Every structure is written in C-alpha cells, then in structure tokens.
Amino acid sequence: MSEKPNKKVCIVTRYNETLDWLRYIIDSVDIVYIYNKGFNEKFFERFEYEKNKEKIIIKALPNVGRIDHTLIYHILEHWDNLPDTLVCLPGSVMMCRNKGYYLNNIIRKVNFVGSRFSGFYSPRFYKVSPRFNYNIDNYQCEGICNRNDNPFVKSEYVDFQAWKKALVDDRPMRYVAMRTMFSVCKENIQHIPKKVYENLLTSLSVGDNIENGHFAERIWAHIFRQYSFDTKVTPQLTENES
C-alpha cells in the first residue's frame, strides 16, 4: 500500500493483546500499522477487519525494545515519507481505565496537532523534577497476557542522564511524557537529527525487558516538544515555559 502525503498514521505495538479497540480510532486516521512482536496472530475478535483492511498494515518485528523501539523503527523506515501526524499507541491500551482515557484524549485532539509549538500532544505531560532520574532495578509488564518473565536487562549506562547525554544530547530537560502514548507532527520528528534515532534504535535492540526502554519512554517530550521552544528560536517562550 502506498502512502499519500498529508495523512494521519497510527502505529500500534502489539505483543499478545486483542486489538478490538481499533474500532474507536479507525475512522480518525488514514492508516494503522500494527507491529506484531508476539507469538500469536489472534489480533481481533469483534473488530471488523475485512471491512477496514484497506487501512491496516500488519508487520512482524523482533520482540525487542517494546513500544519505543517500534516508534523509532517506523520513523527510520519512513523517514522520507512520514505522515503529517503520527499517533503512537501500545496494544495494551485497553488493559486499564487510565490508558483508555489517554486514548480518548489523543484521538479527540488528533486534528489539532499542527507543527512546532502545537506539534506534540501527550495526555501525560509533566514538568521534570529538578532531581529527576529514572533508574529501575526490575520490571514486569502490567498486563498478565504480556508477561513472559524474561530477565530484566540493566542499562550499560550508569543512569538516565548518562544515557541521554551519550545518545541524544546534553541539553537541560524540562518535560516528560509517560506511557509513549502521543501524537506528533512530521516537522517535530524531523527536527531531530536522524543519527539520534539510529542511536536510540541500537540502544533498544538489546532485549525486550530493558532499562533502556524505561529511559526512552521518558525522552519523547524533550525530543518532540522542547526542541520547538529552543532558546535560539523563541527565547521569550522558553523563558516563560521554564
């Protein structure tokens, strides 16, 4: 399927979830990419796939890096034909009420994502604590159907800030967006050097249950929104935001 310009594309990272919730978003986007990292292909029970299959592309990916790996893979794979708006969602979006609430907000506002200052929307968007750090010693998925008990892989970097400095930048970080559930415009994606995404993809390819993944989850607001308020471009806006 060839992608036309000026489109809204949603990417969904799936492990073993049922994706019947696509019925809530299918009419709000032009294409849905389902990246399957699980071991079964029972994607739907009640969703009318045959009716909507012209809008759905399914692709298998190695089970590494979870949703953040998928996002970067898609950006690099489609660097020269990114849509105007890219929506990023986990397959587990209906496993808890909060994620369903976030999904509703993202889809309600998908048509309002513009560029630069309005080019990124996340329903879980916060200012960073001055003492932020995101180290974690162990983790298992919240959803039972996605737990595989694979060992947790600590980062090769001493902490989040060392990881960020090595792979992304050493700029002060003011914002964090949780869950890797958001929409972002093409301009804000491509504002970042391609090499940064390549660095991140390598970092997220070392396993499926990894500390680097927790670091990556917390970098997107910095990459996709803060750069739009760069002091070289809009010093007054940056001052007000800080």
C-alpha positions as CSV (number, residue, x, y, z in Angstrom):
1,M,0.0,0.0,0.0
2,S,1.5,3.4,-1.0
3,E,1.2,6.2,1.5
4,K,-0.1,9.5,0.3
5,P,1.1,12.8,1.8
6,N,-1.0,14.8,4.3
7,K,-2.1,11.7,6.2
8,K,-2.7,10.7,9.9
9,V,-1.0,7.4,10.6
10,C,-1.3,5.4,13.8
11,I,1.3,2.8,14.8
12,V,0.3,0.1,17.3
13,T,2.9,-2.1,19.1
14,R,1.3,-5.5,19.8
15,Y,2.5,-8.4,21.8
16,N,-0.4,-10.7,22.7
17,E,-3.3,-8.3,23.1
18,T,-6.6,-8.3,21.2
19,L,-7.0,-5.1,19.3
20,D,-10.7,-4.8,19.1
21,W,-10.3,-1.3,20.4
22,L,-9.2,-0.2,16.9
23,R,-12.9,0.4,16.2
24,Y,-12.6,3.6,18.4
25,I,-9.9,5.1,16.2
26,I,-10.1,3.6,12.7
27,D,-12.3,6.4,11.4
28,S,-10.0,9.1,12.8
29,V,-6.8,8.1,11.0
30,D,-5.9,7.2,7.4
31,I,-3.6,4.2,8.1
32,V,-2.9,1.9,11.0
33,Y,0.3,0.0,11.2
34,I,0.2,-3.0,13.6
35,Y,3.7,-4.1,14.5
36,N,3.4,-7.6,16.0
37,K,6.1,-8.6,18.4
38,G,4.1,-11.5,20.0
39,F,3.8,-15.2,19.2
40,N,0.1,-15.4,18.2
41,E,-1.8,-13.7,15.4
42,K,-5.2,-13.5,17.0
43,F,-5.4,-9.8,16.6
44,F,-9.2,-9.4,16.6
45,E,-12.4,-11.0,18.0
46,R,-15.1,-8.4,17.2
47,F,-13.4,-5.8,15.2
48,E,-14.5,-5.8,11.5
49,Y,-11.1,-6.4,10.0
50,E,-12.4,-7.3,6.5
51,K,-14.3,-4.0,6.4
52,N,-11.3,-2.0,7.3
53,K,-8.4,-4.0,6.0
54,E,-7.5,-1.4,3.3
55,K,-6.5,0.9,6.1
56,I,-4.4,-1.6,8.1
57,I,-0.9,-2.8,7.5
58,I,0.4,-5.7,9.7
59,K,4.1,-6.3,10.1
60,A,6.1,-8.6,12.3
61,L,9.1,-7.2,14.3
62,P,11.5,-8.9,16.7
63,N,10.4,-8.8,20.3
64,V,12.9,-6.1,21.5
65,G,12.5,-2.6,22.9
66,R,8.7,-2.7,23.2
67,I,6.8,0.4,22.0
68,D,9.7,2.8,21.9
69,H,11.7,0.5,19.6
70,T,8.7,0.3,17.3
71,L,8.3,4.0,17.2
72,I,11.9,4.6,16.2
73,Y,11.9,1.7,13.7
74,H,8.8,3.3,12.0
75,I,10.4,6.8,11.9
76,L,13.6,5.5,10.3
77,E,11.8,3.2,7.9
78,H,9.5,6.0,6.7
79,W,11.9,9.0,7.1
80,D,11.3,10.2,3.6
81,N,7.5,9.8,3.6
82,L,6.4,10.4,7.2
83,P,2.7,11.5,7.6
84,D,1.7,14.9,8.7
85,T,0.7,13.4,12.1
86,L,1.9,10.2,13.7
87,V,0.0,8.6,16.6
88,C,1.8,6.1,18.8
89,L,-0.1,3.6,20.9
90,P,0.5,0.3,22.7
91,G,-1.6,-2.7,22.0
92,S,-2.4,-2.8,25.7
93,V,-4.3,0.5,25.5
94,M,-7.5,-1.0,27.0
95,M,-5.8,-3.0,29.8
96,C,-6.5,-0.3,32.3
97,R,-9.0,2.6,32.5
98,N,-6.3,5.3,32.5
99,K,-4.9,4.2,29.2
100,G,-8.4,4.2,27.7
101,Y,-8.8,7.8,28.9
102,Y,-5.5,8.7,27.3
103,L,-6.5,7.1,24.1
104,N,-9.8,9.1,24.0
105,N,-7.9,12.4,24.6
106,I,-5.3,11.6,21.9
107,I,-8.0,10.8,19.3
108,R,-10.2,13.8,20.2
109,K,-7.2,16.1,19.6
110,V,-5.5,14.4,16.7
111,N,-6.9,17.0,14.2
112,F,-5.4,19.8,16.3
113,V,-1.8,18.6,16.1
114,G,-0.1,21.2,13.9
115,S,3.6,21.9,13.8
116,R,6.4,23.2,16.1
117,F,4.6,24.6,19.2
118,S,1.4,22.6,18.6
119,G,3.2,19.7,17.1
120,F,3.2,17.3,20.0
121,Y,0.3,16.1,22.3
122,S,0.5,13.7,25.2
123,P,-2.2,13.3,27.8
124,R,0.5,12.5,30.4
125,F,2.8,15.5,30.1
126,Y,4.7,17.0,33.1
127,K,7.5,19.3,34.0
128,V,10.5,17.4,35.1
129,S,11.6,17.4,38.7
130,P,14.9,19.1,39.3
131,R,16.2,15.8,40.8
132,F,14.8,13.6,38.1
133,N,16.3,10.2,37.4
134,Y,14.7,7.1,36.1
135,N,16.8,4.1,37.1
136,I,14.9,0.9,37.7
137,D,16.2,-2.4,39.0
138,N,13.4,-4.8,37.9
139,Y,10.2,-4.7,35.9
140,Q,7.4,-6.9,34.5
141,C,4.5,-5.9,32.3
142,E,1.3,-4.7,34.0
143,G,-0.9,-6.9,31.7
144,I,-0.8,-10.6,32.6
145,C,-1.1,-11.7,28.9
146,N,2.1,-9.8,28.1
147,R,4.3,-11.2,30.9
148,N,7.0,-13.5,29.7
149,D,9.3,-13.5,32.8
150,N,12.3,-12.6,30.6
151,P,15.1,-11.3,32.8
152,F,15.4,-7.6,33.3
153,V,18.5,-6.1,31.5
154,K,20.1,-3.2,33.2
155,S,21.5,-0.4,31.1
156,E,25.1,-0.1,30.2
157,Y,24.9,3.5,31.3
158,V,25.0,4.4,35.0
159,D,21.8,6.3,34.9
160,F,19.2,8.1,32.7
161,Q,21.2,11.3,32.4
162,A,24.3,9.5,31.2
163,W,22.2,7.5,28.7
164,K,20.6,10.8,27.4
165,K,24.0,12.6,27.1
166,A,25.5,9.7,25.2
167,L,22.7,9.0,22.7
168,V,20.6,12.2,22.5
169,D,22.1,15.5,23.8
170,D,23.2,17.3,27.0
171,R,20.5,20.0,26.9
172,P,18.5,20.6,30.1
173,M,15.4,18.5,30.1
174,R,12.2,20.3,31.2
175,Y,9.4,18.0,30.1
176,V,8.5,14.3,30.4
177,A,5.6,12.4,28.7
178,M,4.7,9.0,30.1
179,R,3.4,5.7,28.5
180,T,4.7,6.5,25.0
181,M,1.1,7.4,24.0
182,F,1.0,10.6,22.0
183,S,0.7,12.3,18.6
184,V,3.4,14.2,16.9
185,C,3.8,16.1,13.6
186,K,6.4,15.3,10.9
187,E,8.2,18.6,11.4
188,N,8.8,17.9,15.0
189,I,10.1,14.4,14.3
190,Q,12.5,15.5,11.5
191,H,13.7,18.5,13.6
192,I,15.9,15.9,15.3
193,P,19.0,14.6,13.5
194,K,18.4,11.1,12.1
195,K,21.6,9.9,13.9
196,V,19.8,10.4,17.2
197,Y,17.1,7.9,16.2
198,E,19.7,5.5,15.0
199,N,21.5,5.7,18.3
200,L,18.2,5.0,20.2
201,L,17.3,2.1,18.0
202,T,20.6,0.4,18.8
203,S,20.1,1.0,22.5
204,L,16.6,-0.5,22.4
205,S,17.6,-3.6,20.4
206,V,19.4,-5.4,23.3
207,G,16.3,-7.2,24.7
208,D,12.6,-6.9,25.4
209,N,12.7,-6.2,29.2
210,I,15.3,-3.5,29.4
211,E,16.2,-0.5,31.5
212,N,17.0,1.5,28.3
213,G,13.3,1.2,27.4
214,H,12.3,3.0,30.6
215,F,14.8,5.7,29.7
216,A,13.4,6.0,26.2
217,E,9.8,6.3,27.4
218,R,10.8,9.5,29.2
219,I,12.7,11.2,26.3
220,W,9.9,11.9,23.9
221,A,8.6,15.2,25.3
222,H,12.1,16.5,25.4
223,I,12.7,15.5,21.7
224,F,9.3,16.3,20.2
225,R,8.2,19.4,22.1
226,Q,11.1,21.1,24.0
227,Y,13.1,21.5,20.8
228,S,10.3,23.6,19.4
229,F,10.9,26.0,22.2
230,D,14.7,26.2,21.6
231,T,16.2,29.4,23.0
232,K,17.8,30.2,19.7
233,V,14.4,30.4,18.1
234,T,11.9,31.6,20.7
235,P,13.8,32.9,23.8
236,Q,10.7,34.6,25.3
237,L,8.6,31.4,25.1
238,T,11.4,29.3,26.6
239,E,11.7,31.7,29.4
240,N,8.0,31.6,30.2
241,E,8.0,27.8,30.0
242,S,10.9,27.3,32.4
